[in-house]
Amino acid sequence: REGRAWIGLLGHVALEDRNKTLHYAACTYKISLEDLLDGQIHKICPQIIATRACFQSGPVKSEAIRDIVFPGHLEHIKDYTYRLWAGLSDTRIGTIELDDPFKLRTSETAAPTR
């Protein structure tokens, strides 16, 4: 609904495969403030915003954690553009710019497609 107040959360989803390799991806959650205050939050689905493949390649601490993105901060740049700061493979920090990571745009305010 238009005019609703939202709370945006930054988080990660994690998976360990059969080979004991870890996979982490950055995600966001968007919760209606009204629903939160009314106790109407039962299930929240994550919106994946970045995987390790979204960043430049680099060193890894071990092969078991090669595919790790551990989000630390979403920096608001302008309008619907944000910069994600994340730990990568337990060895360095990476950044990427994201468009509308909380999916706040309505169809009327969506960026033009190319």
C-alpha positions in Angstrom: 0.0 0.0 0.0 1.2 3.5 -0.8 2.3 5.7 2.1 3.2 2.8 4.3 6.2 3.0 6.6 8.8 0.3 6.1 11.7 -1.1 8.1 14.6 -2.4 6.0 16.9 -5.1 7.3 20.3 -6.2 6.0 21.2 -9.8 6.5 22.6 -12.9 5.0 21.4 -16.3 4.1 23.7 -19.3 4.6 23.9 -22.8 3.2 26.3 -25.7 3.8 26.5 -28.1 0.9 27.2 -31.9 1.0 31.0 -31.2 0.7 30.8 -29.0 3.9 31.4 -25.9 1.7 29.7 -22.8 3.0 27.8 -20.4 0.8 26.6 -17.0 2.1 24.7 -14.4 0.2 23.7 -10.8 1.2 20.0 -10.2 1.5 17.5 -7.6 2.6 14.2 -8.0 4.3 11.4 -5.4 4.1 8.8 -5.3 6.9 5.8 -3.0 7.1 6.0 -1.0 10.4 2.3 -1.3 10.8 2.4 -5.1 10.5 5.3 -5.3 12.9 3.5 -3.1 15.5 0.3 -5.2 15.1 2.1 -8.5 15.5 1.3 -9.5 12.0 4.7 -10.7 10.9 4.6 -14.5 10.5 7.0 -15.2 7.6 9.6 -12.9 5.9 11.3 -13.9 2.7 14.8 -12.6 2.0 15.5 -10.7 -1.2 19.0 -11.8 -2.3 21.0 -8.7 -3.3 24.5 -10.0 -3.8 26.5 -13.2 -4.0 30.3 -13.7 -4.1 30.2 -13.7 -7.9 29.0 -10.0 -7.8 32.4 -8.9 -6.5 35.9 -9.0 -8.0 37.8 -12.2 -7.4 40.3 -12.2 -4.7 42.2 -14.3 -2.1 40.3 -16.9 0.1 41.2 -18.1 3.5 40.2 -21.7 2.6 38.3 -23.4 -0.2 35.5 -24.2 2.3 34.7 -20.5 2.5 35.4 -19.3 -1.0 31.7 -18.4 -1.6 31.2 -16.1 1.4 29.6 -12.6 1.3 29.0 -11.3 4.8 27.2 -8.0 4.6 28.2 -5.3 7.0 26.6 -2.0 5.8 24.3 -0.5 3.2 25.3 3.1 2.5 22.6 5.3 1.0 24.1 7.1 -1.9 21.2 8.9 -3.6 17.5 8.2 -4.3 17.3 4.4 -4.6 21.0 3.7 -5.0 23.0 2.1 -2.2 26.6 0.8 -1.7 26.9 -2.6 0.0 30.0 -3.1 2.1 30.7 -6.8 2.8 33.4 -9.2 4.0 34.5 -11.5 1.3 35.8 -15.1 1.9 37.2 -14.0 5.3 40.1 -12.1 3.7 39.0 -8.7 2.5 36.2 -6.1 2.2 34.4 -5.4 -1.0 31.8 -2.9 -2.2 29.3 -2.8 -4.9 26.5 -0.4 -5.8 23.0 -1.6 -5.8 19.8 -0.2 -7.3 16.8 -0.3 -4.9 17.9 -3.2 -2.6 14.6 -2.9 -0.6 12.4 -2.9 -3.7 10.8 0.4 -2.6 10.0 1.7 -6.1 6.5 1.5 -7.4 6.0 0.9 -11.1 5.6 4.7 -11.6 9.0 5.5 -10.1 10.9 2.5 -11.5 14.2 3.3 -13.4 13.9 3.1 -17.1 15.1 -0.2 -18.7 17.9 -0.3 -21.2 
